[in-house]
């Protein structure tokens, strides 16, 4: 059974910022970024435990073509993946795992 996903407010903001940044530089890069994120979220929802447990209960899936990771938590009982961050690799790592 596949999981459903929800975005935390901060993750939505990070995602929108990245889309705006890529869109300002190249529409095709923006579209490829969106496709990459959606594809990785689909993979996470199919097998959420496939990706490494990086810190406490937070897991992290890295995008292949972009310097971003999707940081998430799993609720096994409710079958929900909570995406807490769309994290750019150049940002302060202390802010990666936040509630």
C-alpha positions as CSV (number, residue, x, y, z in Angstrom):
1,X,0.0,0.0,0.0
2,X,1.4,3.4,-0.9
3,X,1.6,6.2,1.5
4,X,0.0,9.7,1.0
5,X,2.1,12.8,1.6
6,X,1.7,16.2,3.2
7,X,3.9,19.2,3.1
8,X,4.8,21.3,6.2
9,X,4.3,25.0,5.6
10,X,8.1,25.6,5.7
11,X,8.7,22.9,3.1
12,X,6.1,24.5,0.8
13,X,7.9,27.8,1.1
14,X,11.3,26.3,0.4
15,X,9.8,24.5,-2.7
16,X,8.2,27.6,-4.0
17,X,11.4,29.6,-3.5
18,X,13.4,27.0,-5.5
19,X,10.8,27.0,-8.3
20,X,10.9,30.8,-8.5
21,X,14.7,30.8,-8.6
22,X,14.9,28.1,-11.3
23,X,12.1,29.9,-13.2
24,X,14.0,33.1,-13.2
25,X,17.0,31.4,-14.8
26,X,15.4,28.9,-17.2
27,X,11.8,27.6,-17.7
28,X,13.1,24.2,-18.7
29,X,15.2,24.0,-15.5
30,X,12.2,24.9,-13.5
31,X,10.1,22.2,-15.2
32,X,12.8,19.7,-14.7
33,X,13.1,20.6,-11.1
34,X,9.4,20.2,-10.5
35,X,9.4,16.8,-12.3
36,X,12.4,15.7,-10.3
37,X,10.8,16.6,-7.0
38,X,7.4,15.0,-8.0
39,X,9.2,11.8,-9.1
40,X,11.2,11.5,-5.9
41,X,8.0,12.1,-3.8
42,X,6.3,9.3,-5.7
43,X,9.3,7.0,-5.0
44,X,9.2,8.0,-1.3
45,X,5.4,7.2,-1.1
46,X,5.9,3.8,-2.6
47,X,8.8,2.8,-0.3
48,X,9.3,5.4,2.4
49,X,11.8,3.2,4.4
50,X,14.0,2.8,1.4
51,X,15.9,6.1,2.2
52,X,18.3,6.5,5.0
53,X,17.3,7.5,8.5
54,X,19.7,10.5,8.8
55,X,18.7,12.1,12.2
56,X,16.4,10.7,14.8
57,X,13.3,9.8,12.8
58,X,14.0,12.1,9.9
59,X,14.7,10.5,6.5
60,X,16.3,12.1,3.5
61,X,16.1,11.4,-0.2
62,X,18.5,13.3,-2.5
63,X,17.5,14.5,-5.9
64,X,19.8,13.2,-8.6
65,X,20.1,16.3,-10.9
66,X,19.6,19.1,-8.4
67,X,21.4,20.0,-5.1
68,X,18.3,19.4,-3.0
69,X,17.1,16.7,-0.6
70,X,13.6,15.9,0.5
71,X,13.5,15.5,4.3
72,X,10.5,13.7,5.7
73,X,9.0,11.8,8.6
74,X,6.9,8.6,8.3
75,X,3.6,7.9,10.2
76,X,3.3,4.2,9.8
77,X,-0.2,3.9,11.4
78,X,-1.8,6.7,9.3
79,X,0.3,5.8,6.2
80,X,1.4,9.4,5.8
81,X,4.8,10.8,4.8
82,X,5.2,14.4,6.2
83,X,7.7,16.4,4.1
84,X,9.4,18.8,6.5
85,X,11.9,20.3,4.1
86,X,13.0,20.7,0.5
87,X,16.6,21.4,1.6
88,X,19.2,23.0,-0.6
89,X,22.6,21.5,0.1
90,X,24.4,24.9,0.5
91,X,22.1,26.0,3.4
92,X,22.9,25.8,7.1
93,X,22.7,22.1,8.0
94,X,21.5,23.0,11.5
95,X,18.2,24.0,10.0
96,X,17.7,20.8,8.0
97,X,15.9,18.8,10.7
98,X,13.3,21.1,12.1
99,X,9.7,20.5,13.3
